[in-house]
Amino acid sequence: MTKLQNIKRIVNTFGSFTIADLEGDSSPLINSMGKDNVQLAERFYDKGVDAITYVHETEVSDDFIEYENWNYDIIRKRQEYLYEQAKELWK
């Protein structure tokens, strides 16, 4: 099973969720575009995530990013984290 398939399996098993649902500390970083300019994954779905871009902690845009458009390192790091958090929450 690929990392991408693993993320989709988690969402298909537990439903869409946010990091807050998993009692996580912060939303996962998708992209850092300079000082105080970041894009975070806020809600996970079976096909992708709601990605919020923040500049100086102010929300400036909201996008939907399909998993296929993520780079491999992001997918690998996120699927491991999501799986562990989801297992703990929904025991």
N, C-alpha and C positions, 0 to 999 in steps of 0.2 A: 504494500500500500504506500503510495507516495505521500509526502507531507501535505500536499494540497487535498488529497482524498481524505486524509486524517482530519483536517480542519472541517471539511464538509460532513464527515461522519459525526463529529462532535455536535455540530449545529443540528443535524438531522436527528440525533438522539435526544438532545436536550432542548431544542428550539432556539430561536434567536435570543441573544442576551447581550448585556453590557458588562463591562468589567466591574461596575458597581454591583451587578447581580451576583458576581463571583466573589464579592467582598475584596476585590483587588485594590491596590494602593493608587494606581494611576492607569490611564488608558495607554495601550501600546503605541509606540512611535512608528509611524509609517515613513515619514520623511522629515529631515531637518534641512531647512532652506536658508540658514543663516542665524545670526544671533536673535534669539527670542521669536523665531518664526518656525513653527513646527506644524506637522499634520499628524493627528492622532486617530486611531481606530476607536470609534465610540460604541457602535453596535454591530454585532456579527450576525450575518445571515448565511444561508447555504451557498449563495453565489458570490458574496463579497461583503464589504463593510461600509457603514456610514463613516466617512472620514471628515473630520472637522479640522480646519486650518485656523491656527491661533497666531496672532502677532501681539507680542507683549501681553499675553494672557487674555486678549480680546478675540472673540470668535469673528472671523472675517469671511469664511466661506464654508459651505457644506457640500460634499460630493459623495457619490457612490462609486467605490472602486472595486472592480471584480478581482477575485483572487489571482486570476491568470495574469493580471497586470502588476502583481507584486514581484519583487525580486526574490530569489531563492533564500537568501539569508533571513529576510523578514518572515517568510513562510515558515522556515525551520524554527526560528525562535518563538514565534507566536503559537504554533501548533503545540509545542511542548508545554508552554505556559498554560494555554487554554485547556489542554487535556487534564493537566494536574489540578487546576482550579475547579474545573467542572466535576471531576471525580469527587473531590472533597465536598463540594456544595450539595451534590445530589446523591450522596450515599444512601 
